[in-house]
């Protein structure tokens, strides 16, 4: 039996809660970044393809909700152990499901796919067994996942082949192209393509900046725009523009191969043997000691923790590093007094990003 909806009382306005209201709003340029690193071996711990798919989706949702700019998938040396127990699933085919044979690649593949705006996925990701179940995962719905009727100063797109005057694709040595040489056309999900003053190979993903005029979306001609760095929406206007996915061959490579100038200047390692995270975030004296940062990194371990990643890292062994806590500025316990024997990595990611949320917002250099 359906309950009759009560009419709003006099002086009250009816609140429509049927649609999301927490729309991301840019608040000025944001120079600082937030990175997360975790081992791909967590995928090997999931038994079925469905569970592996769901696990990747849970990680991606956390990255999107907390505006993570970079995720690093590293090899903690545990992948081979799981492979030995699952030899029947391993195949050497180039177009085979990699959730068993190469969990690092599988996680990178899924995270990259989910970060990509939906209208671009069919152009950038060929049909692959890894992606067979990806359609069942919840949407990330990030600011750069724009609908065709939504306006934004920036958009993601893909370069398309130039068209000749007769509507065909450009042929070699043909000089009568409708698009001048030295320029490229980009499909950004609008009714019209965008022309950018740069020669970019076809089928390349591009971040485009448009003129600050929402009315041009209704134009019947190509829109004049410019190709910008993927970080431009964040740095110039403060938009959260998705996350970059990077692979690392070891735990030490997560830090040493950082792509940001100057590297990570604030790092957190996570472990049940660490200091309670509340000691950092709730104590006034300790909180003041956490320095302002440009690039913050939070590292999560797998089933056996970060200790096994240190043992499997040849570079760290050469340097004599025995304890993972020695690699980080802070070594924190995300859930002191946990009721379960273990906190799964996908759960730890949510706990860590929530627990350190205030640090990110208050200590990131503006």
C-alpha positions in Angstrom: 0.0 0.0 0.0 1.4 3.4 -1.0 1.5 6.1 1.6 -0.1 9.3 0.6 2.5 12.1 0.2 1.8 15.0 2.6 1.5 18.4 1.1 3.9 21.1 2.4 2.6 23.3 5.1 2.0 27.0 4.5 5.3 28.9 4.3 7.3 25.8 3.6 8.9 24.9 0.2 8.9 21.3 -1.1 12.4 19.8 -1.4 12.8 17.5 -4.3 15.2 14.8 -3.1 14.6 12.5 -6.2 17.8 13.9 -7.9 21.3 14.4 -6.6 21.9 17.9 -5.3 25.7 17.7 -4.3 27.0 19.0 -7.6 30.7 19.8 -7.6 31.4 23.5 -7.8 34.9 24.8 -8.7 36.2 27.3 -6.2 39.4 28.7 -7.8 42.6 27.0 -8.8 43.9 24.1 -6.8 47.7 23.5 -7.1 48.0 20.6 -4.6 47.3 17.0 -5.4 46.2 13.9 -3.5 47.6 10.4 -4.5 46.8 6.9 -3.4 48.9 3.8 -3.8 47.8 0.2 -3.3 48.9 -3.2 -4.5 47.3 -5.0 -7.4 47.5 -8.2 -5.5 44.2 -7.4 -3.8 42.5 -8.4 -7.0 44.1 -11.9 -6.8 42.5 -12.3 -3.4 39.1 -12.1 -4.9 37.9 -15.5 -6.0 35.6 -14.9 -9.0 35.6 -12.5 -11.9 32.5 -10.9 -10.5 34.2 -10.2 -7.1 37.3 -8.9 -8.9 35.2 -6.5 -10.9 33.3 -5.3 -7.8 36.5 -4.8 -5.9 37.9 -2.5 -8.6 34.6 -0.6 -8.7 34.7 0.0 -4.9 38.2 1.4 -5.2 37.2 3.7 -8.1 34.2 5.0 -6.2 36.4 6.0 -3.2 38.9 7.7 -5.5 36.1 9.7 -7.1 34.2 10.6 -3.9 37.3 12.0 -2.2 38.8 13.8 -5.3 41.9 11.7 -5.6 44.2 13.0 -8.4 46.4 10.0 -8.9 46.3 6.3 -8.1 49.4 4.1 -8.2 49.1 0.3 -8.5 52.2 -1.3 -7.3 53.6 -4.9 -7.2 54.0 -6.1 -3.6 55.5 -9.5 -4.6 52.3 -11.4 -3.7 50.9 -11.8 -7.1 53.0 -14.9 -7.9 51.8 -16.6 -4.7 48.2 -16.3 -5.9 49.1 -17.4 -9.4 50.6 -20.6 -8.1 47.3 -21.4 -6.4 45.3 -20.5 -9.6 47.3 -22.0 -12.4 44.1 -23.3 -14.1 43.0 -19.7 -14.8 46.2 -18.5 -16.4 46.3 -18.0 -20.2 49.0 -16.5 -22.3 46.6 -15.0 -24.9 46.8 -11.3 -25.7 43.0 -10.9 -25.3 42.3 -13.0 -22.2 40.9 -12.2 -18.8 43.8 -10.9 -16.7 42.1 -11.0 -13.3 44.0 -14.2 -12.5 47.1 -14.0 -14.6 48.0 -10.3 -14.0 46.0 -8.7 -11.2 48.0 -5.5 -11.4 47.1 -5.0 -15.1 43.5 -5.9 -14.4 43.1 -3.3 -11.7 44.8 -0.6 -13.8 42.6 -1.6 -16.8 39.4 -1.3 -14.8 40.4 1.9 -13.0 41.4 3.6 -16.3 38.2 2.5 -18.0 35.9 3.8 -15.2 37.7 7.2 -15.0 37.2 7.8 -18.7 34.0 9.8 -19.7 31.4 7.2 -20.9 31.1 8.6 -24.4 34.8 8.2 -25.0 35.1 4.6 -23.7 34.1 2.9 -27.0 36.8 4.9 -28.8 39.6 4.3 -26.3 39.0 0.8 -25.0 38.6 -2.1 -27.4 36.3 -5.0 -26.4 38.2 -7.0 -23.8 37.3 -9.8 -21.3 38.5 -7.6 -18.4 35.7 -5.2 -19.2 32.9 -7.7 -19.7 31.3 -6.9 -16.3 32.3 -3.2 -16.0 28.9 -2.1 -17.1 27.4 -3.4 -13.9 29.5 -1.1 -11.7 28.1 2.1 -10.3 28.9 5.2 -12.3 31.6 7.5 -10.9 29.8 10.6 -12.2 32.8 12.9 -11.9 32.8 16.5 -13.0 34.4 15.7 -16.3 31.7 13.0 -17.1 29.6 15.7 -18.7 26.3 15.1 -20.5 25.7 16.6 -23.9 23.4 19.2 -22.5 25.7 20.3 -19.7 28.1 23.3 -20.0 31.6 23.5 -18.7 34.6 25.6 -19.6 36.6 22.4 -20.0 35.8 19.0 -21.6 37.5 15.8 -22.4 37.4 14.6 -26.0 39.0 12.5 -28.7 40.7 13.7 -31.9 38.9 12.6 -35.1 40.2 12.2 -38.6 39.9 15.3 -40.8 37.1 15.4 -43.3 37.4 16.2 -47.0 35.0 18.6 -48.7 33.0 15.7 -50.0 32.5 14.3 -46.4 35.1 11.5 -46.7 38.1 10.9 -44.5 41.2 12.7 -45.4 43.5 10.9 -47.9 47.2 11.3 -48.2 48.4 14.3 -50.2 44.9 15.6 -50.4 45.0 19.4 -49.9 41.3 20.3 -50.0 40.6 19.3 -46.4 37.9 21.3 -44.7 40.2 21.5 -41.7 43.4 23.5 -42.2 46.8 21.8 -41.6 48.2 22.3 -38.2 44.8 22.1 -36.6 42.8 19.1 -35.2 39.1 18.4 -34.7 38.1 17.0 -31.3 34.8 15.3 -30.4 33.9 16.5 -26.9 30.4 15.1 -26.7 28.6 18.3 -28.0 26.6 18.6 -31.2 29.6 20.3 -32.8 33.2 19.3 -32.8 36.0 21.6 -31.4 38.8 22.9 -33.5 42.1 23.2 -31.7 45.3 24.9 -33.1 47.5 21.8 -32.8 48.3 18.8 -35.0 47.3 15.8 -32.8 47.1 12.2 -34.1 43.6 10.8 -34.5 42.1 8.8 -31.6 44.0 10.7 -29.0 42.3 11.7 -25.7 42.6 15.5 -25.3 41.5 18.0 -22.6 40.0 21.0 -24.3 39.3 24.5 -23.0 36.4 26.2 -24.6 35.4 29.9 -24.9 33.6 31.2 -21.8 30.3 31.4 -23.6 27.7 28.6 -22.9 25.7 29.7 -26.0 28.4 28.4 -28.4 27.2 24.9 -27.6 24.3 25.6 -29.9 26.6 26.7 -32.7 26.2 25.1 -36.1 29.9 25.3 -36.9 33.1 23.9 -35.3 33.8 25.6 -32.0 37.2 27.2 -31.6 39.0 25.9 -28.5 42.5 25.0 -27.2 44.2 21.8 -26.1 45.4 22.1 -22.5 47.2 19.9 -20.0 44.9 17.4 -18.2 45.8 19.3 -15.0 44.6 22.6 -16.3 41.0 22.3 -15.1 42.3 21.7 -11.5 45.1 24.2 -11.5 43.3 27.0 -13.3 39.7 26.7 -12.0 39.7 24.2 -9.2 37.7 21.4 -10.9 38.2 17.9 -9.8 39.1 16.3 -13.2 39.4 12.6 -12.4 42.5 10.6 -11.5 45.6 9.5 -13.4 46.5 5.8 -13.2 50.2 4.9 -12.8 51.9 1.5 -12.5 54.9 0.9 -10.2 57.1 -2.2 -10.2 57.6 -2.0 -6.4 56.8 -0.1 -3.3 60.0 2.0 -3.6 59.1 2.9 -7.2 55.8 4.4 -6.0 57.9 7.2 -4.4 61.0 7.4 -6.6 59.1 7.5 -9.9 56.7 10.2 -8.8 55.8 12.4 -11.8 55.2 15.6 -9.8 58.0 18.2 -9.6 59.8 17.7 -6.3 58.1 14.4 -5.5 55.6 13.8 -2.7 56.2 16.1 0.2 53.8 14.5 2.6 53.4 10.8 2.9 51.3 8.4 5.0 51.7 4.7 5.4 48.8 2.7 6.8 49.0 -0.3 9.2 47.1 -1.7 12.2 50.5 -1.3 13.9 50.6 2.4 13.3 49.7 5.4 15.4 45.9 6.0 15.7 44.9 8.5 13.1 42.9 10.4 15.6 46.1 11.4 17.4 47.0 13.4 14.3 43.7 14.9 13.4 42.2 15.6 16.9 45.3 16.8 18.9 45.9 20.5 18.4 49.6 20.3 19.0 50.2 17.3 16.6 47.8 18.7 14.0 49.8 21.9 13.8 53.0 19.8 13.2 51.6 18.4 10.0 53.2 20.6 7.3 51.5 22.2 4.4 52.0 20.1 1.2 52.0 20.3 -2.5 51.7 16.6 -3.2 50.3 14.2 -0.6 50.5 10.4 -0.8 48.6 7.7 1.1 49.9 4.1 0.8 47.8 1.1 1.6 48.9 -2.5 1.9 47.4 -5.7 0.7 46.3 -8.8 2.6 49.6 -9.2 4.3 50.3 -5.5 4.8 53.1 -3.3 3.6 55.7 -5.4 5.4 55.7 -8.0 2.6 56.1 -5.3 0.0 59.3 -4.1 1.7 60.6 -7.7 1.8 59.9 -8.2 -1.9 61.5 -4.8 -2.9 65.1 -5.4 -4.1 66.0 -1.7 -3.9 64.8 -1.4 -0.3 66.7 -4.5 0.7 69.9 -3.1 -0.8 69.3 0.1 1.3 68.8 -2.0 4.4 65.2 -0.9 4.9 63.4 -3.5 7.1 60.4 -1.6 8.4 57.8 0.1 6.1 57.3 2.8 8.7 60.7 4.2 7.8 59.5 5.2 4.3 56.8 7.6 5.4 56.4 10.8 7.3 53.5 9.3 9.2 52.6 5.7 10.0 48.9 5.5 10.9 46.3 3.1 12.1 43.0 3.9 10.4 40.7 1.9 12.6 42.0 1.3 16.2 40.1 -1.4 18.1 38.7 -2.9 14.9 36.1 -5.6 15.5 37.1 -7.8 12.6 40.5 -9.6 12.5 41.3 -7.8 9.2 40.4 -4.5 7.5 40.3 -5.2 3.8 42.2 -2.8 1.5 39.0 -1.6 -0.2 37.7 -0.7 3.3 40.9 0.8 4.4 40.9 3.2 1.3 37.5 4.6 2.4 38.6 4.8 6.1 41.9 6.5 5.2 40.5 9.1 2.8 37.8 10.0 5.2 40.1 10.1 8.2 42.6 12.3 6.5 40.0 14.5 4.7 40.5 17.4 7.0 44.3 17.2 6.6 43.9 17.3 2.8 41.6 20.3 2.9 43.5 22.3 5.5 47.1 21.5 4.7 47.0 21.6 0.9 48.9 24.7 -0.4 46.4 26.9 -2.1 
